[in-house]
Amino acid sequence: MSEQQKAIDSYGMKDLGWDKVPFDIGDKKMEALISLKGKKAIVTGAGGVGLGLAISHRLASLGADVMMTDINPRVNDTAKEVAEKWGVNTYPLISDFTKYDEVQKMMAEAKEKMGRIDILINNAFFTRYGLFKDFTPEMIDTSVTGGLVGLTYCCRAVCDYMIPQGSGRIINITSASSMSAKTNTGITLYGALKSAVNGLTRGLANELAPHGITVNAVSPGLMLHAELQEAFKHPTPENLAGRIPMVLGVQSTLVGRTSIPEEVANVVGFMCSDACSYMYGQVVNVDGGIIV
Ligand SMILES: NC(=O)c1ccc[n+]([C@@H]2O[C@H](COP(=O)([O-])OP(=O)(O)OC[C@H]3O[C@@H](n4cnc5c(N)ncnc54)[C@H](O)[C@@H]3O)[C@@H](O)[C@H]2O)c1
């Protein structure tokens, strides 16, 4: 008998990871699996009017306590709004995600206030708009920092907490512009940086899975929140170029409409829960079919 045949004959169910399968989920109601009661989350960029705030609301509505961080002091108000609406604890923190020492302080404060960090949502971003041929070195540097470096800092810093815990969920917010360049006129570098976020998501999923941590990404199309509505209706020279990918993006959907942040936040909520137990390193498109 060959060595290979001997090995095959000696295989047991343990070799299929049978001892690690979460069999108990079959006896639980879906609403119990999707509950985030007792979970502690961090959402970056939660002081705006877009996805960060919508995700904070969704996670809180599922029972999670949320540390809401942003460079914008408005996060103090949004955190209050979320806590009052859903009866959970929220912790506002003014923090710049592009400064590593501030990111480390964010994680330390989350641990101190909430006891642990179960979920990290990397939502914050900053970019410059315009045709790439007109980009200055300053615009390039700012976009790389706001589109990739800050998110990478947050992923790195949370490892120091999630790895010792042996558990955690990281969800990176990417964009349909990471998958297709057709709708990216005016946001070329942003799209490229979001492609890097997808690559980081897959690589981290591979490195962190043995530590009980899942890493995935969610990829929205256009989400027309109040600020973008304003920018679209009353363009300034700085954001004028942003109108092109907005219209191109919607024209490329299968439904012929924009989305609102809540439609994406619902998917993020599911992906943070025990109902989503076998998803690793995925980029989940919630984009009205742009990528189809
Ligand atoms: N809005 C869209 O149509 C759209 C489409 C695809 C992907 N996305 C992605 O969704 C995410 C959320 O975008 P949104 O448009 O909903 O905006 P949002 O309202 O969630 O705002 C992002 C937040 O990041 C914060 N921020 C900026 N620089 C920061 C810094 N240095 N430190 C800390 N916080 C900082 C801003 O103050 C803002 O509150 C982003 O990652 C974006 O790339 C958005």
The ligand as an SDF file (V2000), in Angstrom:
LIG
                    3D

 44 48  0  0  0  0  0  0  0  0999 V2000
  -21.1470   57.3120   -0.6320 N   0  0  0  0  0  0  0  0  0  0  0  0
  -20.9440   56.4850   -1.6360 C   0  0  0  0  0  0  0  0  0  0  0  0
  -21.6270   56.5490   -2.6680 O   0  0  0  0  0  0  0  0  0  0  0  0
  -19.9090   55.4130   -1.5340 C   0  0  0  0  0  0  0  0  0  0  0  0
  -19.8000   54.4920   -2.5780 C   0  0  0  0  0  0  0  0  0  0  0  0
  -18.8830   53.4400   -2.4730 C   0  0  0  0  0  0  0  0  0  0  0  0
  -18.1090   53.3300   -1.3490 C   0  0  0  0  0  0  0  0  0  0  0  0
  -18.2200   54.2460   -0.3570 N   0  0  0  0  0  0  0  0  0  0  0  0
  -17.3890   54.0640    0.8260 C   0  0  0  0  0  0  0  0  0  0  0  0
  -18.2340   54.0510    1.9690 O   0  0  0  0  0  0  0  0  0  0  0  0
  -17.5300   54.5750    3.0940 C   0  0  0  0  0  0  0  0  0  0  0  0
  -18.3660   55.6880    3.7090 C   0  0  0  0  0  0  0  0  0  0  0  0
  -18.5760   56.7230    2.7740 O   0  0  0  0  0  0  0  0  0  0  0  0
  -19.7680   57.7650    2.9130 P   0  0  0  0  0  0  0  0  0  0  0  0
  -19.8230   58.5020    1.6370 O   0  0  0  0  0  0  0  0  0  0  0  0
  -21.0110   57.0940    3.3760 O   0  0  0  0  0  0  0  0  0  0  0  0
  -19.2540   58.7390    4.0110 O   0  0  0  0  0  0  0  0  0  0  0  0
  -19.4090   58.7870    5.6010 P   0  0  0  0  0  0  0  0  0  0  0  0
  -20.5330   59.6920    5.9330 O   0  0  0  0  0  0  0  0  0  0  0  0
  -19.4610   57.4530    6.2050 O   0  0  0  0  0  0  0  0  0  0  0  0
  -18.1070   59.6020    5.8990 O   0  0  0  0  0  0  0  0  0  0  0  0
  -16.8060   59.1720    6.0630 C   0  0  0  0  0  0  0  0  0  0  0  0
  -16.3340   59.7780    7.3660 C   0  0  0  0  0  0  0  0  0  0  0  0
  -14.9160   59.6540    7.4460 O   0  0  0  0  0  0  0  0  0  0  0  0
  -14.4800   60.7150    8.2440 C   0  0  0  0  0  0  0  0  0  0  0  0
  -13.0670   61.0030    8.1030 N   0  0  0  0  0  0  0  0  0  0  0  0
  -12.4350   61.6480    7.0640 C   0  0  0  0  0  0  0  0  0  0  0  0
  -11.1330   61.7920    7.3340 N   0  0  0  0  0  0  0  0  0  0  0  0
  -10.9320   61.2400    8.5670 C   0  0  0  0  0  0  0  0  0  0  0  0
   -9.7880   61.0940    9.3940 C   0  0  0  0  0  0  0  0  0  0  0  0
   -8.5900   61.5430    9.0120 N   0  0  0  0  0  0  0  0  0  0  0  0
   -9.9280   60.4570   10.5830 N   0  0  0  0  0  0  0  0  0  0  0  0
  -11.1360   59.9930   10.9740 C   0  0  0  0  0  0  0  0  0  0  0  0
  -12.2580   60.1180   10.2430 N   0  0  0  0  0  0  0  0  0  0  0  0
  -12.1510   60.7280    9.0450 C   0  0  0  0  0  0  0  0  0  0  0  0
  -15.3190   61.9060    7.7800 C   0  0  0  0  0  0  0  0  0  0  0  0
  -15.3200   62.9510    8.7420 O   0  0  0  0  0  0  0  0  0  0  0  0
  -16.6710   61.2710    7.5560 C   0  0  0  0  0  0  0  0  0  0  0  0
  -17.4990   61.4300    8.6800 O   0  0  0  0  0  0  0  0  0  0  0  0
  -16.1700   55.0360    2.5700 C   0  0  0  0  0  0  0  0  0  0  0  0
  -15.2100   54.0490    2.8490 O   0  0  0  0  0  0  0  0  0  0  0  0
  -16.3850   55.1740    1.0760 C   0  0  0  0  0  0  0  0  0  0  0  0
  -15.2180   55.0020    0.3470 O   0  0  0  0  0  0  0  0  0  0  0  0
  -19.0880   55.2910   -0.4310 C   0  0  0  0  0  0  0  0  0  0  0  0
  1  2  1  0
  2  3  2  0
  2  4  1  0
  4  5  1  0
  4 44  2  0
  5  6  2  0
  6  7  1  0
  7  8  2  0
  8  9  1  0
  8 44  1  0
  9 10  1  0
  9 42  1  0
 10 11  1  0
 11 12  1  0
 11 40  1  0
 12 13  1  0
 13 14  1  0
 14 15  2  0
 14 16  1  0
 14 17  1  0
 17 18  1  0
 18 19  2  0
 18 20  1  0
 18 21  1  0
 21 22  1  0
 22 23  1  0
 23 24  1  0
 23 38  1  0
 24 25  1  0
 25 26  1  0
 25 36  1  0
 26 27  1  0
 26 35  1  0
 27 28  2  0
 28 29  1  0
 29 30  1  0
 29 35  2  0
 30 31  1  0
 30 32  2  0
 32 33  1  0
 33 34  2  0
 34 35  1  0
 36 37  1  0
 36 38  1  0
 38 39  1  0
 40 41  1  0
 40 42  1  0
 42 43  1  0
M  CHG  2   8   1  16  -1
M  END
$$$$
